Amino acid sequence: MKKIAIILLVLFTHWAFAATYIGTDSNWFNPNNWDTGMLPDATTDIVLNGNSQVLIDPALSPTGPVMVHNIALNNSAVLTLMDGSVFQYNQLDVNDTALLDAHSSQMSGDQLQLNTNTAAAGSFGIFFNPTTNDTRSIKIIAKTPRVTMFLGGLIAASPGNTGMGHYATLLADDVELNGQLHIETIYGFTPSVGDTFQIVTARNSLIGTFDNAREGDVVARFGQVNLVISYTGGDGNDVVLSAVSDTSTFIGTDGDWFNPNNWDTGTVPGRSDAVVIPTGTPPIFVTNATVDVGSMDMDDTDFNLSNGVVHIFGWGSVRSFRKFNPSFVQAQEMTMVGDEGTTAFGLGGTAPASNNNQGPGFYANVQTNNIQLAGSLQILFMYGFVPQDGDVFQIITVDGQLTGSFFGVNEGDIVAQINGVDLRLSYTGGDGNDVVLTAVNSIAGIAAVIPTLNSLMLLVLMGLVLVVGLLGQRETVN
C-alpha cells in the first residue's frame, strides 16, 4: 500500500507540473509565461507550440542550471539558449519546423531527437554555436532538418568550455544520423590546412550519415580550404571534418591526368579537390575513365574528355576551352566564366551519353543542378555521324536553375550546319530550362520562310487592287 501511495504521489507531482508556454515576452524565467503560473523544474514536461519564441538568458536566471524533464518544440517554436546557458533535460524533441538555437551553451540529457519530417525549406532543426551536447542517444529521424555546427576555434566544446576558441560538438552513446549538415564559422575563425574537428562522438554506435554529405564529401569551403567529412574518424565511428587544400594544380607536360607527377600535390585529384589547369598547360586527355573533382578551373587549355565521365562535386568553375567529346559530364554546379571561353559538344549519335555509354552512337551530355552559361558554343560531328531532320539532342540537362546564354546565341539560332541540316538551339527545351539542339533540313527552313513572304506579297497585291478599285470608282463618279 505504501508503494502504491508513493507511485501515485510521483505521478500526481509529474502531471501537476506539465507546462505549456503561453507568454509573449520570450522570458523563460517569467512565471506568468507558463500556464501553471510557476517556473518549470526537473519534474516538468515542457511544450512550446505555434510561433512561440522562448529565450533562456543566464543574465536573467536564478543560480544554477535550467532543468526540465521532457521538452517538445512543436510547429514553428524557437528555443534560444544564450551564451553561458546550462540546460539539462531527459528527452528533447524538435518537431515540425521548430528550431533549437544554442549559443555557446552546455547541454546534457538522455535523448535528443529531431523528428522534423516536412518538405518545407528553412532554418529549422538545431543550431550549435559553439555549444556542446552530451546525451545517451541522438536520433535525427528525417532528411529535412538542418544540423548547423559552428566552428569558433580548434578546441572541442565541452562542459565549462564553449564559445570563442571552440567548435560545436555532439556526444552520445548511440548516434543515428540523417538531416542536412551545415557548417559555419564564428568569432572570425578560419580553418587552416591540417585542422581537424570531431563534431560528433559516438561512444558506442554510429548509424547512418547526414543526407547531404557522403563519406569524403566537401561539406564547406573557406577561402582556399575545403572541409572534408569522414564517418570513420576518432576511434573509428566518429564524425570528423578535416581541412585540406582546395587546389590541385596541373604542372605536367605529357597531358596524362592520372600521372601523379603531373600534379603539384604529387597525387591525382579526388572529389574533395579543386583542380586548377593554368594557362600554357598542354592539352590534357582523359579517355575511357572517370574523373572525380571538387571543382575544375581551366585557363586557355584544351581539356579533352573522350568516352569518359567527370563528376564535379563542389563549386564548378570552368573557364576557357571545355571539350566534351561524346562524354557524360555530371556536376552539382557548373559555371562558365567569361565570353572568351569556348565549350565544344561532340555529337556521335542520337543517344545521350551516360555513365556506362559514351563514344560512337552517343552525344555529349552535361547534367547539373544549376549552371551558368557563357562563352562560345561549338558543335563537333564525330565518327562520321550526320544528324537527320527531326533529331533532338538535349546537350545540357538542368535540374535547378539555368542562367546566362552562350555568347551570340539567341533562342532558336542555328549553331551548326552539316550536309543540308541545320541545328537550332533552344534554352527552354526538355522540362523548360534544358539546352536542346533540334535538327532541321536547311531546305525546309527556307520553305518555312516562303509562306511568310507570299502572305506579305498577297497583302501588298490586295492593297494595290483596293487602290485601283477606289480610283476607278472616283473616275466613274466624275
One Martini backbone bead per residue (centre of mass of N, CA, C, O) as a GRO file, in nm:
protein
  478
    1MET     BB    1   0.057   0.063  -0.020
    2LYS     BB    2   0.303   0.252   0.002
    3LYS     BB    3   0.393   0.222  -0.298
    4ILE     BB    4   0.135   0.331  -0.427
    5ALA     BB    5   0.151   0.614  -0.298
    6ILE     BB    6   0.419   0.693  -0.425
    7ILE     BB    7   0.335   0.664  -0.720
    8LEU     BB    8   0.099   0.866  -0.709
    9LEU     BB    9   0.272   1.107  -0.622
   10VAL     BB   10   0.457   1.112  -0.868
   11LEU     BB   11   0.234   1.142  -1.082
   12PHE     BB   12   0.106   1.400  -0.969
   13THR     BB   13   0.360   1.572  -0.981
   14HIS     BB   14   0.416   1.543  -1.281
   15TRP     BB   15   0.137   1.648  -1.396
   16ALA     BB   16   0.133   1.922  -1.236
   17PHE     BB   17   0.413   2.015  -1.418
   18ALA     BB   18   0.286   2.060  -1.670
   19ALA     BB   19   0.394   2.282  -1.945
   20THR     BB   20   0.287   2.582  -2.123
   21TYR     BB   21   0.354   2.821  -2.338
   22ILE     BB   22   0.189   3.175  -2.315
   23GLY     BB   23   0.372   3.397  -2.382
   24THR     BB   24   0.540   3.727  -2.508
   25ASP     BB   25   0.851   3.798  -2.382
   26SER     BB   26   1.047   3.515  -2.388
   27ASN     BB   27   1.073   3.457  -2.077
   28TRP     BB   28   1.144   3.183  -1.899
   29PHE     BB   29   1.152   3.343  -1.594
   30ASN     BB   30   0.841   3.394  -1.634
   31PRO     BB   31   0.565   3.272  -1.478
   32ASN     BB   32   0.340   3.404  -1.673
   33ASN     BB   33   0.440   3.217  -1.930
   34TRP     BB   34   0.285   2.990  -1.768
   35ASP     BB   35   0.003   2.793  -1.713
   36THR     BB   36   0.097   2.740  -1.399
   37GLY     BB   37   0.264   2.998  -1.272
   38MET     BB   38   0.540   2.837  -1.304
   39LEU     BB   39   0.844   2.725  -1.296
   40PRO     BB   40   1.030   2.508  -1.429
   41ASP     BB   41   1.152   2.172  -1.374
   42ALA     BB   42   1.274   1.845  -1.342
   43THR     BB   43   0.940   1.758  -1.349
   44THR     BB   44   0.889   1.899  -1.626
   45ASP     BB   45   0.674   1.923  -1.901
   46ILE     BB   46   0.745   2.068  -2.214
   47VAL     BB   47   0.561   2.310  -2.430
   48LEU     BB   48   0.615   2.435  -2.765
   49ASN     BB   49   0.412   2.639  -2.964
   50GLY     BB   50   0.390   2.755  -3.260
   51ASN     BB   51   0.551   3.090  -3.237
   52SER     BB   52   0.732   3.050  -3.012
   53GLN     BB   53   0.960   3.268  -2.817
   54VAL     BB   54   1.233   3.137  -2.631
   55LEU     BB   55   1.443   3.257  -2.354
   56ILE     BB   56   1.770   3.172  -2.230
   57ASP     BB   57   1.913   3.388  -1.976
   58PRO     BB   58   2.155   3.404  -1.740
   59ALA     BB   59   2.103   3.706  -1.653
   60LEU     BB   60   1.787   3.604  -1.554
   61SER     BB   61   1.879   3.375  -1.374
   62PRO     BB   62   1.913   3.159  -1.160
   63THR     BB   63   2.100   2.966  -0.987
   64GLY     BB   64   2.197   2.753  -1.215
   65PRO     BB   65   2.051   2.525  -1.391
   66VAL     BB   66   1.836   2.423  -1.643
   67MET     BB   67   1.551   2.216  -1.560
   68VAL     BB   68   1.401   1.926  -1.712
   69HIS     BB   69   1.239   1.682  -1.848
   70ASN     BB   70   1.046   1.721  -2.095
   71ILE     BB   71   1.082   1.849  -2.444
   72ALA     BB   72   0.872   2.027  -2.691
   73LEU     BB   73   0.913   2.134  -3.029
   74ASN     BB   74   0.664   2.297  -3.209
   75ASN     BB   75   0.619   2.380  -3.512
   76SER     BB   76   0.767   2.724  -3.488
   77ALA     BB   77   0.937   2.698  -3.254
   78VAL     BB   78   1.176   2.881  -3.031
   79LEU     BB   79   1.485   2.792  -2.870
   80THR     BB   80   1.702   3.004  -2.677
   81LEU     BB   81   2.051   2.993  -2.595
   82MET     BB   82   2.255   3.170  -2.421
   83ASP     BB   83   2.538   3.255  -2.313
   84GLY     BB   84   2.612   3.012  -2.056
   85SER     BB   85   2.419   2.794  -2.073
   86VAL     BB   86   2.245   2.541  -1.866
   87PHE     BB   87   2.102   2.236  -2.000
   88GLN     BB   88   1.860   2.002  -1.864
   89TYR     BB   89   1.745   1.673  -1.973
   90ASN     BB   90   1.579   1.396  -2.090
   91GLN     BB   91   1.386   1.494  -2.340
   92LEU     BB   92   1.441   1.618  -2.684
   93ASP     BB   93   1.205   1.760  -2.917
   94VAL     BB   94   1.220   1.829  -3.271
   95ASN     BB   95   0.952   1.964  -3.450
   96ASP     BB   96   0.880   2.022  -3.751
   97THR     BB   97   0.981   2.384  -3.765
   98ALA     BB   98   1.168   2.386  -3.540
   99LEU     BB   99   1.410   2.554  -3.302
  100LEU     BB  100   1.746   2.505  -3.181
  101ASP     BB  101   1.931   2.783  -3.026
  102ALA     BB  102   2.274   2.753  -2.940
  103HIS     BB  103   2.486   2.965  -2.734
  104SER     BB  104   2.746   2.882  -2.579
  105SER     BB  105   2.657   2.592  -2.455
  106GLN     BB  106   2.525   2.353  -2.207
  107MET     BB  107   2.430   2.012  -2.276
  108SER     BB  108   2.204   1.761  -2.123
  109GLY     BB  109   2.098   1.405  -2.152
  110ASP     BB  110   1.928   1.129  -2.289
  111GLN     BB  111   1.752   1.265  -2.546
  112LEU     BB  112   1.799   1.356  -2.891
  113GLN     BB  113   1.532   1.462  -3.124
  114LEU     BB  114   1.467   1.468  -3.482
  115ASN     BB  115   1.130   1.478  -3.635
  116THR     BB  116   1.145   1.618  -3.882
  117ASN     BB  117   0.882   1.590  -4.162
  118THR     BB  118   0.940   1.812  -4.408
  119ALA     BB  119   0.946   2.008  -4.713
  120ALA     BB  120   1.038   2.243  -4.583
  121ALA     BB  121   1.223   2.538  -4.604
  122GLY     BB  122   1.494   2.603  -4.363
  123SER     BB  123   1.605   2.683  -4.011
  124PHE     BB  124   1.554   2.410  -3.897
  125GLY     BB  125   1.644   2.251  -3.583
  126ILE     BB  126   1.996   2.292  -3.519
  127PHE     BB  127   2.201   2.531  -3.333
  128PHE     BB  128   2.562   2.522  -3.281
  129ASN     BB  129   2.720   2.792  -3.094
  130PRO     BB  130   2.956   2.679  -2.946
  131THR     BB  131   2.828   2.371  -2.851
  132THR     BB  132   2.738   2.123  -2.604
  133ASN     BB  133   2.617   1.769  -2.635
  134ASP     BB  134   2.518   1.522  -2.383
  135THR     BB  135   2.410   1.187  -2.451
  136ARG     BB  136   2.278   0.877  -2.497
  137SER     BB  137   2.089   0.992  -2.744
  138ILE     BB  138   2.088   1.038  -3.108
  139LYS     BB  139   1.811   1.146  -3.330
  140ILE     BB  140   1.777   1.165  -3.691
  141ILE     BB  141   1.497   1.096  -3.873
  142ALA     BB  142   1.515   1.309  -4.098
  143LYS     BB  143   1.612   1.495  -4.396
  144THR     BB  144   1.538   1.815  -4.334
  145PRO     BB  145   1.694   1.888  -4.099
  146ARG     BB  146   1.912   2.113  -3.950
  147VAL     BB  147   2.271   2.089  -3.883
  148THR     BB  148   2.439   2.344  -3.711
  149MET     BB  149   2.792   2.398  -3.706
  150PHE     BB  150   3.023   2.577  -3.512
  151LEU     BB  151   3.335   2.749  -3.579
  152GLY     BB  152   3.570   2.902  -3.318
  153GLY     BB  153   3.795   2.670  -3.326
  154LEU     BB  154   4.014   2.388  -3.203
  155ILE     BB  155   3.823   2.333  -2.962
  156ALA     BB  156   3.629   2.126  -2.802
  157ALA     BB  157   3.341   2.135  -2.677
  158SER     BB  158   3.265   2.159  -2.319
  159PRO     BB  159   3.226   2.153  -2.007
  160GLY     BB  160   3.310   2.494  -1.956
  161ASN     BB  161   3.378   2.487  -2.293
  162THR     BB  162   3.288   2.764  -2.476
  163GLY     BB  163   3.304   2.933  -2.764
  164MET     BB  164   3.569   3.087  -2.798
  165GLY     BB  165   3.796   2.847  -2.948
  166HIS     BB  166   3.551   2.669  -3.037
  167TYR     BB  167   3.359   2.371  -3.118
  168ALA     BB  168   3.100   2.196  -3.199
  169THR     BB  169   2.925   1.927  -3.011
  170LEU     BB  170   2.839   1.572  -3.030
  171LEU     BB  171   2.737   1.349  -2.764
  172ALA     BB  172   2.711   0.979  -2.754
  173ASP     BB  173   2.647   0.657  -2.742
  174ASP     BB  174   2.410   0.692  -2.962
  175VAL     BB  175   2.395   0.738  -3.328
  176GLU     BB  176   2.149   0.892  -3.558
  177LEU     BB  177   2.167   0.982  -3.893
  178ASN     BB  178   2.060   1.286  -4.066
  179GLY     BB  179   1.999   1.527  -4.261
  180GLN     BB  180   2.143   1.865  -4.267
  181LEU     BB  181   2.462   1.976  -4.307
  182HIS     BB  182   2.608   2.270  -4.145
  183ILE     BB  183   2.879   2.508  -4.185
  184GLU     BB  184   3.016   2.747  -3.953
  185THR     BB  185   3.161   3.052  -3.868
  186ILE     BB  186   3.324   3.222  -3.579
  187TYR     BB  187   3.507   3.484  -3.448
  188GLY     BB  188   3.698   3.485  -3.718
  189PHE     BB  189   3.731   3.198  -3.796
  190THR     BB  190   3.984   2.996  -3.984
  191PRO     BB  191   4.064   2.738  -4.145
  192SER     BB  192   4.338   2.510  -4.173
  193VAL     BB  193   4.557   2.319  -4.294
  194GLY     BB  194   4.511   2.023  -4.075
  195ASP     BB  195   4.257   2.059  -3.949
  196THR     BB  196   4.036   1.930  -3.685
  197PHE     BB  197   3.678   1.808  -3.634
  198GLN     BB  198   3.495   1.653  -3.373
  199ILE     BB  199   3.150   1.676  -3.392
  200VAL     BB  200   3.106   1.353  -3.354
  201THR     BB  201   3.049   1.133  -3.070
  202ALA     BB  202   3.057   0.770  -3.057
  203ARG     BB  203   3.080   0.543  -2.804
  204ASN     BB  204   2.932   0.312  -2.972
  205SER     BB  205   2.715   0.405  -3.211
  206LEU     BB  206   2.691   0.449  -3.578
  207ILE     BB  207   2.416   0.566  -3.779
  208GLY     BB  208   2.457   0.678  -4.065
  209THR     BB  209   2.402   0.991  -4.245
  210PHE     BB  210   2.412   1.264  -4.389
  211ASP     BB  211   2.218   1.340  -4.660
  212ASN     BB  212   2.446   1.571  -4.780
  213ALA     BB  213   2.692   1.363  -4.669
  214ARG     BB  214   2.943   1.188  -4.775
  215GLU     BB  215   3.206   1.016  -4.786
  216GLY     BB  216   3.445   1.273  -4.867
  217ASP     BB  217   3.298   1.525  -4.861
  218VAL     BB  218   3.235   1.856  -4.922
  219VAL     BB  219   3.089   2.082  -4.668
  220ALA     BB  220   3.311   2.318  -4.692
  221ARG     BB  221   3.427   2.664  -4.776
  222PHE     BB  222   3.743   2.849  -4.697
  223GLY     BB  223   3.866   2.977  -4.936
  224GLN     BB  224   4.143   2.741  -4.974
  225VAL     BB  225   3.945   2.558  -4.788
  226ASN     BB  226   3.849   2.230  -4.717
  227LEU     BB  227   3.581   2.031  -4.583
  228VAL     BB  228   3.611   1.693  -4.485
  229ILE     BB  229   3.422   1.403  -4.445
  230SER     BB  230   3.408   1.158  -4.166
  231TYR     BB  231   3.277   0.835  -4.021
  232THR     BB  232   3.593   0.714  -3.927
  233GLY     BB  233   3.683   0.865  -3.694
  234GLY     BB  234   3.879   0.853  -3.436
  235ASP     BB  235   3.774   0.529  -3.320
  236GLY     BB  236   3.584   0.475  -3.612
  237ASN     BB  237   3.275   0.639  -3.528
  238ASP     BB  238   3.337   0.937  -3.610
  239VAL     BB  239   3.286   1.282  -3.681
  240VAL     BB  240   3.511   1.429  -3.922
  241LEU     BB  241   3.686   1.725  -3.996
  242SER     BB  242   3.899   1.815  -4.276
  243ALA     BB  243   4.158   2.028  -4.366
  244VAL     BB  244   4.208   2.117  -4.709
  245SER     BB  245   4.327   2.176  -4.995
  246ASP     BB  246   4.156   2.318  -5.288
  247THR     BB  247   4.425   2.265  -5.460
  248SER     BB  248   4.515   2.123  -5.793
  249THR     BB  249   4.798   2.146  -5.998
  250PHE     BB  250   4.892   2.141  -6.322
  251ILE     BB  251   5.254   2.053  -6.426
  252GLY     BB  252   5.265   1.897  -6.673
  253THR     BB  253   5.349   1.754  -7.024
  254ASP     BB  254   5.174   1.472  -7.111
  255GLY     BB  255   4.847   1.487  -7.041
  256ASP     BB  256   4.824   1.300  -6.780
  257TRP     BB  257   4.598   1.281  -6.533
  258PHE     BB  258   4.714   0.995  -6.380
  259ASN     BB  259   4.982   1.146  -6.316
  260PRO     BB  260   5.120   1.242  -6.023
  261ASN     BB  261   5.358   1.425  -6.149
  262ASN     BB  262   5.134   1.641  -6.270
  263TRP     BB  263   5.112   1.728  -5.963
  264ASP     BB  264   5.181   1.938  -5.694
  265THR     BB  265   5.088   1.708  -5.474
  266GLY     BB  266   5.150   1.401  -5.597
  267THR     BB  267   4.838   1.370  -5.664
  268VAL     BB  268   4.545   1.267  -5.763
  269PRO     BB  269   4.261   1.397  -5.789
  270GLY     BB  270   3.961   1.444  -5.606
  271ARG     BB  271   3.643   1.517  -5.472
  272SER     BB  272   3.800   1.750  -5.277
  273ASP     BB  273   3.918   1.894  -5.530
  274ALA     BB  274   4.069   2.175  -5.683
  275VAL     BB  275   4.114   2.231  -6.016
  276VAL     BB  276   4.414   2.353  -6.182
  277ILE     BB  277   4.454   2.486  -6.524
  278PRO     BB  278   4.684   2.657  -6.662
  279THR     BB  279   4.835   2.854  -6.855
  280GLY     BB  280   5.013   2.648  -7.098
  281THR     BB  281   4.886   2.388  -7.089
  282PRO     BB  282   4.873   2.109  -7.221
  283PRO     BB  283   4.691   1.888  -7.342
  284ILE     BB  284   4.421   1.706  -7.197
  285PHE     BB  285   4.365   1.349  -7.144
  286VAL     BB  286   4.054   1.155  -7.120
  287THR     BB  287   4.015   0.795  -7.135
  288ASN     BB  288   3.807   0.572  -7.027
  289ALA     BB  289   3.712   0.753  -6.763
  290THR     BB  290   3.702   0.870  -6.421
  291VAL     BB  291   3.635   1.200  -6.283
  292ASP     BB  292   3.697   1.336  -5.954
  293VAL     BB  293   3.585   1.658  -5.841
  294GLY     BB  294   3.522   1.961  -5.695
  295SER     BB  295   3.674   2.134  -5.922
  296MET     BB  296   3.710   2.341  -6.236
  297ASP     BB  297   4.004   2.529  -6.357
  298MET     BB  298   4.041   2.682  -6.679
  299ASP     BB  299   4.328   2.808  -6.879
  300ASP     BB  300   4.395   2.789  -7.194
  301THR     BB  301   4.271   2.483  -7.230
  302ASP     BB  302   4.267   2.144  -7.340
  303PHE     BB  303   3.987   1.943  -7.247
  304ASN     BB  304   3.977   1.594  -7.328
  305LEU     BB  305   3.680   1.412  -7.307
  306SER     BB  306   3.696   1.065  -7.383
  307ASN     BB  307   3.483   0.839  -7.299
  308GLY     BB  308   3.384   0.991  -7.025
  309VAL     BB  309   3.381   1.091  -6.670
  310VAL     BB  310   3.261   1.383  -6.486
  311HIS     BB  311   3.273   1.486  -6.141
  312ILE     BB  312   3.132   1.775  -5.988
  313PHE     BB  313   3.091   1.828  -5.640
  314GLY     BB  314   3.117   2.139  -5.635
  315TRP     BB  315   3.274   2.428  -5.738
  316GLY     BB  316   3.213   2.496  -6.066
  317SER     BB  317   3.491   2.638  -6.252
  318VAL     BB  318   3.486   2.703  -6.601
  319ARG     BB  319   3.743   2.780  -6.831
  320SER     BB  320   3.757   2.812  -7.148
  321PHE     BB  321   3.831   2.508  -7.276
  322ARG     BB  322   3.550   2.279  -7.338
  323LYS     BB  323   3.568   1.931  -7.409
  324PHE     BB  324   3.292   1.723  -7.518
  325ASN     BB  325   3.364   1.387  -7.636
  326PRO     BB  326   3.136   1.184  -7.618
  327SER     BB  327   3.024   1.270  -7.298
  328PHE     BB  328   2.981   1.247  -6.943
  329VAL     BB  329   2.853   1.515  -6.736
  330GLN     BB  330   2.868   1.572  -6.377
  331ALA     BB  331   2.708   1.836  -6.176
  332GLN     BB  332   2.613   2.051  -5.937
  333GLU     BB  333   2.807   2.285  -6.045
  334MET     BB  334   2.822   2.523  -6.328
  335THR     BB  335   3.070   2.763  -6.444
  336MET     BB  336   3.091   3.002  -6.704
  337VAL     BB  337   3.368   3.215  -6.757
  338GLY     BB  338   3.347   3.414  -6.998
  339ASP     BB  339   3.348   3.497  -7.351
  340GLU     BB  340   3.634   3.356  -7.436
  341GLY     BB  341   3.514   3.091  -7.422
  342THR     BB  342   3.483   2.731  -7.510
  343THR     BB  343   3.218   2.498  -7.589
  344ALA     BB  344   3.233   2.149  -7.671
  345PHE     BB  345   3.014   1.932  -7.858
  346GLY     BB  346   2.978   1.592  -7.919
  347LEU     BB  347   2.847   1.415  -8.211
  348GLY     BB  348   2.784   1.039  -8.241
  349GLY     BB  349   2.462   1.049  -8.199
  350THR     BB  350   2.120   0.997  -8.052
  351ALA     BB  351   2.244   0.929  -7.775
  352PRO     BB  352   2.293   0.984  -7.455
  353ALA     BB  353   2.527   1.011  -7.250
  354SER     BB  354   2.663   0.798  -6.989
  355ASN     BB  355   2.817   0.617  -6.756
  356ASN     BB  356   2.801   0.350  -6.979
  357ASN     BB  357   2.775   0.571  -7.234
  358GLN     BB  358   3.011   0.623  -7.493
  359GLY     BB  359   3.064   0.759  -7.800
  360PRO     BB  360   2.958   0.583  -8.033
  361GLY     BB  361   2.609   0.687  -8.065
  362PHE     BB  362   2.676   0.952  -7.902
  363TYR     BB  363   2.620   1.242  -7.693
  364ALA     BB  364   2.692   1.504  -7.528
  365ASN     BB  365   2.635   1.519  -7.158
  366VAL     BB  366   2.498   1.752  -6.930
  367GLN     BB  367   2.460   1.734  -6.570
  368THR     BB  368   2.277   1.969  -6.353
  369ASN     BB  369   2.153   2.175  -6.124
  370ASN     BB  370   2.345   2.428  -6.194
  371ILE     BB  371   2.386   2.689  -6.456
  372GLN     BB  372   2.635   2.899  -6.618
  373LEU     BB  373   2.645   3.072  -6.910
  374ALA     BB  374   2.926   3.103  -7.144
  375GLY     BB  375   3.048   3.172  -7.426
  376SER     BB  376   3.117   2.961  -7.672
  377LEU     BB  377   2.976   2.749  -7.925
  378GLN     BB  378   3.057   2.401  -8.017
  379ILE     BB  379   3.012   2.167  -8.287
  380LEU     BB  380   3.083   1.815  -8.307
  381PHE     BB  381   3.140   1.571  -8.560
  382MET     BB  382   3.135   1.223  -8.504
  383TYR     BB  383   3.204   0.922  -8.664
  384GLY     BB  384   3.023   1.027  -8.923
  385PHE     BB  385   2.797   1.182  -8.811
  386VAL     BB  386   2.451   1.264  -8.925
  387PRO     BB  387   2.197   1.443  -8.894
  388GLN     BB  388   1.844   1.437  -8.884
  389ASP     BB  389   1.545   1.520  -8.936
  390GLY     BB  390   1.433   1.557  -8.587
  391ASP     BB  391   1.664   1.556  -8.422
  392VAL     BB  392   1.755   1.528  -8.067
  393PHE     BB  393   1.971   1.731  -7.831
  394GLN     BB  394   2.035   1.707  -7.484
  395ILE     BB  395   2.318   1.863  -7.368
  396ILE     BB  396   2.154   2.012  -7.122
  397THR     BB  397   2.071   1.926  -6.785
  398VAL     BB  398   1.841   2.094  -6.559
  399ASP     BB  399   1.725   2.083  -6.224
  400GLY     BB  400   1.731   2.391  -6.172
  401GLN     BB  401   1.929   2.652  -6.283
  402LEU     BB  402   1.930   2.872  -6.566
  403THR     BB  403   2.198   3.083  -6.674
  404GLY     BB  404   2.238   3.248  -6.935
  405SER     BB  405   2.451   3.236  -7.237
  406PHE     BB  406   2.566   3.206  -7.534
  407PHE     BB  407   2.761   3.371  -7.732
  408GLY     BB  408   2.544   3.489  -7.981
  409VAL     BB  409   2.302   3.299  -7.867
  410ASN     BB  410   1.981   3.257  -7.949
  411GLU     BB  411   1.675   3.175  -7.963
  412GLY     BB  412   1.678   2.959  -8.251
  413ASP     BB  413   1.953   2.934  -8.340
  414ILE     BB  414   2.207   2.861  -8.555
  415VAL     BB  415   2.503   2.643  -8.466
  416ALA     BB  416   2.485   2.429  -8.714
  417GLN     BB  417   2.619   2.261  -9.020
  418ILE     BB  418   2.521   1.960  -9.223
  419ASN     BB  419   2.421   1.834  -9.506
  420GLY     BB  420   2.152   2.027  -9.494
  421VAL     BB  421   2.171   2.064  -9.172
  422ASP     BB  422   2.023   2.213  -8.898
  423LEU     BB  423   2.106   2.359  -8.572
  424ARG     BB  424   1.882   2.434  -8.318
  425LEU     BB  425   1.852   2.644  -8.034
  426SER     BB  426   1.741   2.577  -7.688
  427TYR     BB  427   1.663   2.698  -7.344
  428THR     BB  428   1.349   2.544  -7.331
  429GLY     BB  429   1.380   2.256  -7.300
  430GLY     BB  430   1.235   1.986  -7.198
  431ASP     BB  431   1.127   2.112  -6.879
  432GLY     BB  432   1.224   2.441  -6.968
  433ASN     BB  433   1.576   2.444  -6.891
  434ASP     BB  434   1.703   2.315  -7.147
  435VAL     BB  435   1.956   2.222  -7.378
  436VAL     BB  436   1.858   2.219  -7.726
  437LEU     BB  437   1.890   2.029  -8.027
  438THR     BB  438   1.757   2.077  -8.364
  439ALA     BB  439   1.694   1.911  -8.656
  440VAL     BB  440   1.695   2.085  -8.981
  441ASN     BB  441   1.623   2.129  -9.285
  442SER     BB  442   1.730   2.375  -9.484
  443ILE     BB  443   1.494   2.377  -9.692
  444ALA     BB  444   1.270   2.389  -9.481
  445GLY     BB  445   1.362   2.657  -9.368
  446ILE     BB  446   1.307   2.818  -9.622
  447ALA     BB  447   1.007   2.734  -9.663
  448ALA     BB  448   0.911   2.866  -9.394
  449VAL     BB  449   0.945   3.163  -9.520
  450ILE     BB  450   0.764   3.180  -9.779
  451PRO     BB  451   0.476   3.220  -9.666
  452THR     BB  452   0.541   3.498  -9.551
  453LEU     BB  453   0.607   3.632  -9.823
  454ASN     BB  454   0.337   3.569  -9.967
  455SER     BB  455   0.157   3.719  -9.772
  456LEU     BB  456   0.279   3.993  -9.818
  457MET     BB  457   0.226   4.006 -10.121
  458LEU     BB  458  -0.083   3.975 -10.096
  459LEU     BB  459  -0.131   4.234  -9.940
  460VAL     BB  460  -0.015   4.423 -10.152
  461LEU     BB  461  -0.207   4.337 -10.381
  462MET     BB  462  -0.469   4.410 -10.234
  463GLY     BB  463  -0.397   4.706 -10.204
  464LEU     BB  464  -0.380   4.770 -10.507
  465VAL     BB  465  -0.670   4.687 -10.581
  466LEU     BB  466  -0.806   4.889 -10.394
  467VAL     BB  467  -0.691   5.145 -10.521
  468VAL     BB  468  -0.793   5.098 -10.810
  469GLY     BB  469  -1.090   5.084 -10.733
  470LEU     BB  470  -1.114   5.370 -10.619
  471LEU     BB  471  -1.024   5.516 -10.875
  472GLY     BB  472  -1.251   5.409 -11.054
  473GLN     BB  473  -1.487   5.529 -10.891
  474ARG     BB  474  -1.398   5.825 -10.925
  475GLU     BB  475  -1.418   5.838 -11.238
  476THR     BB  476  -1.721   5.765 -11.255
  477VAL     BB  477  -1.827   6.010 -11.098
  478ASN     BB  478  -1.693   6.221 -11.298
   0.00000   0.00000   0.00000
